[in-house]
Amino acid sequence: MKAGTSSFFERVYEVVIHIPQGKVTSYGAIARYLGSGGSSRMVGWAMNSSHNFSSKIPAHRVINRNGLLTGKHHFSTPTLMQELLENEGIAVVDDQVQNFEQLFWDPAKELNE
């Protein structure tokens, strides 16, 4: 992906819209893919603002590197993130995605540059 004139948040959203249903990725994986490995927190901020950009951005599919739903408090209800994941067949126990390694979607492997 080329930086071009798009903002960092827009570049994050361009990655996130490609996460398939039933898969998850991490803030760090997105940051690394964008060439900003130390910007995981910025990816989190982008996810927190994604509802202002478009309702089509599946922010619920972006979790932390340990499979935890650390962004759940930024949804309209504290359980919505989990509910959206479970609706896609993803098991969540105690705010943690089960089988995280099998469900992990790595943009560096899945998206062409």
PyRosetta script that sets phi, psi and omega in degrees:
from pyrosetta import init, pose_from_sequence

init()
pose = pose_from_sequence("MKAGTSSFFERVYEVVIHIPQGKVTSYGAIARYLGSGGSSRMVGWAMNSSHNFSSKIPAHRVINRNGLLTGKHHFSTPTLMQELLENEGIAVVDDQVQNFEQLFWDPAKELNE")
pose.set_psi(1, 135.2)
pose.set_omega(1, 179.9)
pose.set_phi(2, -98.0)
pose.set_psi(2, 142.9)
pose.set_omega(2, -177.5)
pose.set_phi(3, -63.3)
pose.set_psi(3, -46.2)
pose.set_omega(3, 179.7)
pose.set_phi(4, 54.1)
pose.set_psi(4, -142.3)
pose.set_omega(4, -179.0)
pose.set_phi(5, -101.3)
pose.set_psi(5, 0.1)
pose.set_omega(5, -177.5)
pose.set_phi(6, -74.1)
pose.set_psi(6, 150.9)
pose.set_omega(6, 178.4)
pose.set_phi(7, -74.5)
pose.set_psi(7, 163.6)
pose.set_omega(7, 178.0)
pose.set_phi(8, -57.7)
pose.set_psi(8, -44.5)
pose.set_omega(8, 179.7)
pose.set_phi(9, -58.8)
pose.set_psi(9, -45.1)
pose.set_omega(9, 179.4)
pose.set_phi(10, -61.8)
pose.set_psi(10, -38.3)
pose.set_omega(10, 178.7)
pose.set_phi(11, -66.2)
pose.set_psi(11, -38.3)
pose.set_omega(11, 175.6)
pose.set_phi(12, -61.0)
pose.set_psi(12, -47.8)
pose.set_omega(12, -178.1)
pose.set_phi(13, -61.6)
pose.set_psi(13, -35.8)
pose.set_omega(13, 177.9)
pose.set_phi(14, -62.0)
pose.set_psi(14, -32.3)
pose.set_omega(14, 176.4)
pose.set_phi(15, -76.4)
pose.set_psi(15, -48.6)
pose.set_omega(15, -172.9)
pose.set_phi(16, -61.4)
pose.set_psi(16, -35.5)
pose.set_omega(16, -179.1)
pose.set_phi(17, -66.0)
pose.set_psi(17, -13.5)
pose.set_omega(17, 178.9)
pose.set_phi(18, -92.2)
pose.set_psi(18, -6.5)
pose.set_omega(18, 179.9)
pose.set_phi(19, -67.6)
pose.set_psi(19, 121.4)
pose.set_omega(19, -177.5)
pose.set_phi(20, -68.4)
pose.set_psi(20, 152.9)
pose.set_omega(20, 174.1)
pose.set_phi(21, -58.0)
pose.set_psi(21, 137.5)
pose.set_omega(21, 179.7)
pose.set_phi(22, 85.3)
pose.set_psi(22, 5.3)
pose.set_omega(22, 178.3)
pose.set_phi(23, -123.5)
pose.set_psi(23, 160.6)
pose.set_omega(23, 176.4)
pose.set_phi(24, -136.4)
pose.set_psi(24, 159.9)
pose.set_omega(24, 173.2)
pose.set_phi(25, -139.8)
pose.set_psi(25, 177.1)
pose.set_omega(25, -177.6)
pose.set_phi(26, -113.5)
pose.set_psi(26, 160.3)
pose.set_omega(26, 176.1)
pose.set_phi(27, -57.1)
pose.set_psi(27, -43.8)
pose.set_omega(27, -178.1)
pose.set_phi(28, -65.3)
pose.set_psi(28, -38.9)
pose.set_omega(28, 179.4)
pose.set_phi(29, -63.4)
pose.set_psi(29, -39.0)
pose.set_omega(29, 177.8)
pose.set_phi(30, -67.4)
pose.set_psi(30, -45.4)
pose.set_omega(30, 180.0)
pose.set_phi(31, -59.7)
pose.set_psi(31, -45.0)
pose.set_omega(31, 179.4)
pose.set_phi(32, -62.3)
pose.set_psi(32, -43.2)
pose.set_omega(32, 179.3)
pose.set_phi(33, -59.0)
pose.set_psi(33, -37.0)
pose.set_omega(33, -178.8)
pose.set_phi(34, -82.5)
pose.set_psi(34, 2.1)
pose.set_omega(34, 178.4)
pose.set_phi(35, 81.0)
pose.set_psi(35, 17.6)
pose.set_omega(35, -179.4)
pose.set_phi(36, -129.2)
pose.set_psi(36, 61.6)
pose.set_omega(36, -174.7)
pose.set_phi(37, -51.4)
pose.set_psi(37, -28.8)
pose.set_omega(37, 179.9)
pose.set_phi(38, -89.4)
pose.set_psi(38, 12.0)
pose.set_omega(38, -174.3)
pose.set_phi(39, -108.1)
pose.set_psi(39, 29.1)
pose.set_omega(39, 179.4)
pose.set_phi(40, -56.2)
pose.set_psi(40, -41.2)
pose.set_omega(40, -179.2)
pose.set_phi(41, -63.6)
pose.set_psi(41, -37.2)
pose.set_omega(41, 177.2)
pose.set_phi(42, -63.6)
pose.set_psi(42, -38.0)
pose.set_omega(42, 176.7)
pose.set_phi(43, -62.0)
pose.set_psi(43, -41.2)
pose.set_omega(43, 176.4)
pose.set_phi(44, -59.8)
pose.set_psi(44, -42.5)
pose.set_omega(44, 177.9)
pose.set_phi(45, -63.4)
pose.set_psi(45, -38.4)
pose.set_omega(45, 177.4)
pose.set_phi(46, -62.2)
pose.set_psi(46, -42.3)
pose.set_omega(46, 179.0)
pose.set_phi(47, -64.1)
pose.set_psi(47, -39.4)
pose.set_omega(47, 179.1)
pose.set_phi(48, -62.7)
pose.set_psi(48, -29.0)
pose.set_omega(48, -178.6)
pose.set_phi(49, -97.2)
pose.set_psi(49, -2.6)
pose.set_omega(49, -172.2)
pose.set_phi(50, -61.1)
pose.set_psi(50, -32.0)
pose.set_omega(50, -179.6)
pose.set_phi(51, -65.2)
pose.set_psi(51, -22.3)
pose.set_omega(51, 176.3)
pose.set_phi(52, -78.4)
pose.set_psi(52, -21.0)
pose.set_omega(52, -176.2)
pose.set_phi(53, -90.5)
pose.set_psi(53, -51.2)
pose.set_omega(53, -178.6)
pose.set_phi(54, -165.3)
pose.set_psi(54, 142.4)
pose.set_omega(54, 177.4)
pose.set_phi(55, -78.5)
pose.set_psi(55, -5.3)
pose.set_omega(55, -178.0)
pose.set_phi(56, -90.3)
pose.set_psi(56, 2.2)
pose.set_omega(56, -179.8)
pose.set_phi(57, -88.3)
pose.set_psi(57, 115.7)
pose.set_omega(57, -176.9)
pose.set_phi(58, -79.5)
pose.set_psi(58, 67.9)
pose.set_omega(58, -177.1)
pose.set_phi(59, -59.5)
pose.set_psi(59, -24.7)
pose.set_omega(59, -179.6)
pose.set_phi(60, -65.4)
pose.set_psi(60, -17.3)
pose.set_omega(60, -179.6)
pose.set_phi(61, -86.7)
pose.set_psi(61, 1.1)
pose.set_omega(61, 179.7)
pose.set_phi(62, -108.4)
pose.set_psi(62, 118.4)
pose.set_omega(62, -175.2)
pose.set_phi(63, -131.7)
pose.set_psi(63, 179.7)
pose.set_omega(63, -178.3)
pose.set_phi(64, -82.4)
pose.set_psi(64, 173.7)
pose.set_omega(64, -172.5)
pose.set_phi(65, -66.2)
pose.set_psi(65, -14.3)
pose.set_omega(65, 177.4)
pose.set_phi(66, -100.3)
pose.set_psi(66, 5.5)
pose.set_omega(66, 179.9)
pose.set_phi(67, 84.7)
pose.set_psi(67, 13.1)
pose.set_omega(67, -178.2)
pose.set_phi(68, -90.0)
pose.set_psi(68, 146.7)
pose.set_omega(68, 179.2)
pose.set_phi(69, -85.0)
pose.set_psi(69, 65.2)
pose.set_omega(69, -176.0)
pose.set_phi(70, -69.9)
pose.set_psi(70, -18.1)
pose.set_omega(70, -179.8)
pose.set_phi(71, -94.0)
pose.set_psi(71, 6.6)
pose.set_omega(71, -172.5)
pose.set_phi(72, -60.7)
pose.set_psi(72, -27.5)
pose.set_omega(72, -177.5)
pose.set_phi(73, -74.4)
pose.set_psi(73, -8.2)
pose.set_omega(73, -179.9)
pose.set_phi(74, -96.3)
pose.set_psi(74, 4.9)
pose.set_omega(74, 175.0)
pose.set_phi(75, -93.6)
pose.set_psi(75, 167.3)
pose.set_omega(75, -174.6)
pose.set_phi(76, -62.4)
pose.set_psi(76, -27.2)
pose.set_omega(76, 172.1)
pose.set_phi(77, -134.3)
pose.set_psi(77, 154.2)
pose.set_omega(77, -178.4)
pose.set_phi(78, -64.9)
pose.set_psi(78, -15.5)
pose.set_omega(78, -178.8)
pose.set_phi(79, -104.5)
pose.set_psi(79, -5.6)
pose.set_omega(79, -174.3)
pose.set_phi(80, -62.3)
pose.set_psi(80, -41.4)
pose.set_omega(80, -179.6)
pose.set_phi(81, -59.0)
pose.set_psi(81, -47.2)
pose.set_omega(81, 178.6)
pose.set_phi(82, -62.9)
pose.set_psi(82, -43.4)
pose.set_omega(82, -179.6)
pose.set_phi(83, -60.6)
pose.set_psi(83, -42.9)
pose.set_omega(83, 179.6)
pose.set_phi(84, -63.9)
pose.set_psi(84, -41.1)
pose.set_omega(84, 177.4)
pose.set_phi(85, -65.5)
pose.set_psi(85, -44.8)
pose.set_omega(85, -179.9)
pose.set_phi(86, -63.9)
pose.set_psi(86, -33.4)
pose.set_omega(86, 176.4)
pose.set_phi(87, -64.0)
pose.set_psi(87, -19.8)
pose.set_omega(87, 177.7)
pose.set_phi(88, -97.4)
pose.set_psi(88, 7.5)
pose.set_omega(88, 177.9)
pose.set_phi(89, 87.7)
pose.set_psi(89, 12.0)
pose.set_omega(89, -179.7)
pose.set_phi(90, -93.6)
pose.set_psi(90, 123.1)
pose.set_omega(90, 179.2)
pose.set_phi(91, -81.0)
pose.set_psi(91, 133.5)
pose.set_omega(91, 178.3)
pose.set_phi(92, -128.5)
pose.set_psi(92, 126.3)
pose.set_omega(92, 178.1)
pose.set_phi(93, -127.9)
pose.set_psi(93, 126.7)
pose.set_omega(93, -179.5)
pose.set_phi(94, 51.1)
pose.set_psi(94, 47.4)
pose.set_omega(94, 178.4)
pose.set_phi(95, 64.3)
pose.set_psi(95, 19.8)
pose.set_omega(95, 179.6)
pose.set_phi(96, -125.1)
pose.set_psi(96, 130.9)
pose.set_omega(96, 176.6)
pose.set_phi(97, -68.5)
pose.set_psi(97, 128.7)
pose.set_omega(97, 176.6)
pose.set_phi(98, -83.5)
pose.set_psi(98, 148.1)
pose.set_omega(98, -178.8)
pose.set_phi(99, 58.7)
pose.set_psi(99, 38.8)
pose.set_omega(99, -176.8)
pose.set_phi(100, -53.3)
pose.set_psi(100, -45.0)
pose.set_omega(100, -177.4)
pose.set_phi(101, -61.3)
pose.set_psi(101, -38.5)
pose.set_omega(101, -179.4)
pose.set_phi(102, -74.2)
pose.set_psi(102, -27.7)
pose.set_omega(102, -177.2)
pose.set_phi(103, -94.0)
pose.set_psi(103, -5.9)
pose.set_omega(103, -174.8)
pose.set_phi(104, -69.4)
pose.set_psi(104, 129.3)
pose.set_omega(104, 177.5)
pose.set_phi(105, -110.1)
pose.set_psi(105, 117.8)
pose.set_omega(105, -176.9)
pose.set_phi(106, -101.5)
pose.set_psi(106, 112.2)
pose.set_omega(106, -178.5)
pose.set_phi(107, -60.8)
pose.set_psi(107, -28.3)
pose.set_omega(107, 179.6)
pose.set_phi(108, -65.5)
pose.set_psi(108, -28.6)
pose.set_omega(108, 179.1)
pose.set_phi(109, -93.8)
pose.set_psi(109, -26.8)
pose.set_omega(109, -171.8)
pose.set_phi(110, -97.2)
pose.set_psi(110, -23.6)
pose.set_omega(110, -177.3)
pose.set_phi(111, -109.7)
pose.set_psi(111, 139.7)
pose.set_omega(111, 175.5)
pose.set_phi(112, -82.6)
pose.set_psi(112, 144.4)
pose.set_omega(112, 178.4)
pose.set_phi(113, -80.5)
pose.dump_pdb("model.pdb")
